[in-house]
Amino acid sequence: MPVSNLRCATAALLALLMCIVSAPVQAQDSVPSSTDDTTKGAPYVSTPQHVVLRMLELAEVTPDDVVYDLGSGDGRFVISAARDFGARGVGIEIEKDLVAQSRRNAARMEVEEQVRFYRGDLFKTDLSKATVVTLYLWPGMMDRLRPKPRSELVPGARIISHDFTIDGWTPDTTVTIGTKTLQEEKTQIHLWTIPE
Ligand SMILES: C[S@@+](CC[C@H](N)C(=O)[O-])C[C@H]1O[C@@H](n2cnc3c(N)ncnc32)[C@H](O)[C@@H]1O
C-alpha cells in the first residue's frame, strides 16, 4: 500500500477511535451532577405546583399528617403540605444544594417549625413515622422502592405518586391532569392506601 494511503487509513482509524472514546464522556456530561452515583437514581425535575396541590388534596392531607417526600428536590411537597394543609413534613434529598435550598424556601414561607429536610438516601430512610408519602421517581427507583412502603408504613398511610406507578400494585385512584405547558401535555397521579 502506498504511504499516503496508509496515512489516510491510520487517520481514519484514529478518528473512529476518538469517536468511540469521546461518546460516553459526552453522555455523562449531560447527566446532572450527583453526590453518589451508586445511590442516585433520578435527576432533579420538579413537579408543577398545581400538580403538587392536587396530589396533596387527593391524599386528603390534614394537620394530623406527617408527609414524607422521598427525593424532595427544592422541598415543594413538604412546604406545601405545611403551608396549605397544616401538616408536618420531612424531605429526604441526596443533593446537598437542594437540601439547603429547601431549608431557605421553608424559612421564606414561614413553615420551618413544621418541616425538616435531611440529606440522605431515600432507600435507607425509616418510613414508620410517615402517614403520607409523596413520590416523583423514575421507574427503576420505583421498582427498588417497592418492598419498603408495605413493610414500614402504618395501616391507612397513603402513597401518592406523580407520573409513575409501582409495578404490581394497582392504584386505588388514578387522576389525569394537564401540566399547563404550551403543548397541553397531560400527567397522571396515582394513589394507594396501605390496608388495615
Ligand atoms: C424527579 S426529582 C423530584 C423532586 C420533587 N420530589 C418534586 O417532585 O418536585 C427526584 C429527586 O430525587 C433525588 N434523588 C435521587 N436519588 C435519590 C436517593 N437515592 N435518595 C434521595 N434523593 C434522591 C434527586 O436528586 C431529585 O431531586
The ligand as an SDF file (V2000), in Angstrom:
LIG
                    3D

 27 29  0  0  0  0  0  0  0  0999 V2000
  -37.7210   13.8800   39.8380 C   0  0  0  0  0  0  0  0  0  0  0  0
  -36.9870   14.7440   41.1980 S   0  0  0  0  0  0  0  0  0  0  0  0
  -38.4330   15.1100   42.1810 C   0  0  0  0  0  0  0  0  0  0  0  0
  -38.2570   16.2930   43.1190 C   0  0  0  0  0  0  0  0  0  0  0  0
  -39.5010   16.6450   43.9650 C   0  0  0  0  0  0  0  0  0  0  0  0
  -39.9780   15.4970   44.7020 N   0  0  0  0  0  0  0  0  0  0  0  0
  -40.6160   17.1520   43.0850 C   0  0  0  0  0  0  0  0  0  0  0  0
  -41.4940   16.3460   42.7240 O   0  0  0  0  0  0  0  0  0  0  0  0
  -40.5850   18.3620   42.7170 O   0  0  0  0  0  0  0  0  0  0  0  0
  -36.2000   13.3910   42.0700 C   0  0  0  0  0  0  0  0  0  0  0  0
  -35.3120   13.8340   43.1960 C   0  0  0  0  0  0  0  0  0  0  0  0
  -34.7920   12.6780   43.8440 O   0  0  0  0  0  0  0  0  0  0  0  0
  -33.4650   12.9410   44.2530 C   0  0  0  0  0  0  0  0  0  0  0  0
  -32.8140   11.6290   44.4730 N   0  0  0  0  0  0  0  0  0  0  0  0
  -32.3640   10.7550   43.5350 C   0  0  0  0  0  0  0  0  0  0  0  0
  -31.8810    9.6390   44.1190 N   0  0  0  0  0  0  0  0  0  0  0  0
  -32.0350    9.8060   45.4660 C   0  0  0  0  0  0  0  0  0  0  0  0
  -31.7420    8.9990   46.5960 C   0  0  0  0  0  0  0  0  0  0  0  0
  -31.1910    7.7800   46.4660 N   0  0  0  0  0  0  0  0  0  0  0  0
  -32.0350    9.4710   47.8290 N   0  0  0  0  0  0  0  0  0  0  0  0
  -32.5840   10.7160   47.9790 C   0  0  0  0  0  0  0  0  0  0  0  0
  -32.8900   11.5340   46.9460 N   0  0  0  0  0  0  0  0  0  0  0  0
  -32.6280   11.0860   45.7020 C   0  0  0  0  0  0  0  0  0  0  0  0
  -32.9050   13.7590   43.1040 C   0  0  0  0  0  0  0  0  0  0  0  0
  -31.7550   14.4940   43.4990 O   0  0  0  0  0  0  0  0  0  0  0  0
  -34.0950   14.6510   42.7560 C   0  0  0  0  0  0  0  0  0  0  0  0
  -34.0710   15.8690   43.4740 O   0  0  0  0  0  0  0  0  0  0  0  0
  1  2  1  0
  2  3  1  0
  2 10  1  0
  3  4  1  0
  4  5  1  0
  5  6  1  0
  5  7  1  0
  7  8  2  0
  7  9  1  0
 10 11  1  0
 11 12  1  0
 11 26  1  0
 12 13  1  0
 13 14  1  0
 13 24  1  0
 14 15  1  0
 14 23  1  0
 15 16  2  0
 16 17  1  0
 17 18  1  0
 17 23  2  0
 18 19  1  0
 18 20  2  0
 20 21  1  0
 21 22  2  0
 22 23  1  0
 24 25  1  0
 24 26  1  0
 26 27  1  0
M  CHG  2   2   1   9  -1
M  END
$$$$
